[in-house]
Amino acid sequence: MPHYVDFNGLQVGDSLPSLTKDPITKVQLVRYAGASGDFNPLHTDDSVAQKSGLKVVIAQGILIMGFMAQAISGWVKKSDLKRFKVRFMGMTYPGDVITVKAVIKEKQEGEKGLFVLCDTLAEDQNGETKVSGQFEIMQPI
């Protein structure tokens, strides 16, 4: 059972618990291609990736976005999540370890409940941002 974050006790600037994934594998990329229907060979075939100027295959950006969604679903009840948007920032490679982080950017209490806006990012082991984003929640009071 998830341990959702109690946003009542947090302030603007506070960080949420981070989520760190295992290193990305080529097998994971092939499985994700099958699950998502994204069979672009840049994600599964090193020779195609090399012909495109890359050293090896790259992870699907939407996979990294999925890691963000996994973290958010651990922090927030689905019914409280009102918006989630992302921007793809960099390529992710097999062996990269992705950590998802979030910081409270805005918090307001109103008639409808507690509104919270968070900035989030997924970065690799070197601190390079792969995906940045925001999500909004509205929790009943």
N, C-alpha and C positions, 0 to 999 in steps of 0.2 A: 504494500500500500504506500503511495507517495507521501512524503512529508512536505506538504505545501508550505511556502514561505508565509509568515505572518507579516504582512506589509504594514500593519498598524504600528508595530514597534520599530520600523525602519524610517530613515530620513533621506532626503535628497543627498546624493553623493555616496550612500551606502552601497556596497557590493553584495550581490547574491552569491550563494555557493557555486563554485565553478564545476563544470563537467569536463573530465578529460577522457578521451576515447583511446582505445588501443591503437597502435600504429596501423595505418592503412595498408592493406595488402592488395596485390593484383587480383587475387581470387575474389576479394570483396568487391572490386570494381566490376568484374565479370558478373557476379551475382546481382549487383545493383543494376547493371545494364539489362539483365533479364527481367528483373522485377519492375523496372521503370519503363522498359521498352526503348531506352536510349542506347542504340547499338552503334553509335559513332565510334569508329575504330581508334580514335585518339584516346579512348578510355580503356581499350582492351588489347591493342596490337602495337607493340614497341616499334616494329618496322614502319608502320604508318606514322606513328608519332615522330620518329626520327626523320622521315621524309618531310615532315612539316616543320622541322627545325627544333624539335624537342629532344631531350636525351632519352626519355622514357614516356610511358603513358601518363596521363593526368587524370585525377579524380573528377567525377561529375560535380559541378558546382552545386547542383541540387542535392547531392548526397551530403555535402557540408551544411547546406541549409537544413537538411533533415536532422543533423546533429544538433543544430540550434533549436529546432522544434522539439527534439527530445528533452533538451535542458528546460525549455520553457514549460513543457507539460509536466515536468517534475516540480517546478516552482509555483505553478498557477493551475487552478481548476479550469478545465476546458470551457465551462459555462461563463467564467470570468474574463477569458481572453477575448478582446474586442478587435484587435488589429495586430498584424505581424507583417513587417516588410523588411526586405533585405537588398543589399547591393553587393555584387560579386567583385572582389578586390584583387585576387591573386590566384595563381594555380597551385593546386595541391598534388603532391606526388606520393607514390607508394613509399611507405616508411615514415611519412609525416605523422606526428602525434598532434591531434587537434584538441584544443581546450576552448570551451565555450564559457564566456564571462558575461556578466550584465551588471549595470550600475543604474540606480534610480536617478532619473533626470528631473522628474516632476511628480509631485504628489499633492492632491487636493481632495478635501472632503466636501461633499455636496449632498443635495437632496436624493440623488440616485445612488449614492454610495461613495466608496473610496476610489478615486481615479488615480492610477499610477502609470507613468510613462517611463520606460526603461530603454537605455541604449544597450545593445548587445553586440558581441563580436566573437568570431571563431578565429583563433590564431594557431600557428604551428609552434613547434618546440623552440623556434628561433625568435618568437614574438612577432612574426610577420602575419598581418591580418589577411585572412582569406575571404571572409564574408563579414560585413558589418550590417547592422540592422537596428530596428526598434520594435518594441511591442507595447501595446496598451492594454490595461486591465481595468475592469470596473467591478469592485467587490461590494456586495451588499453590506450595509452596516448593521 
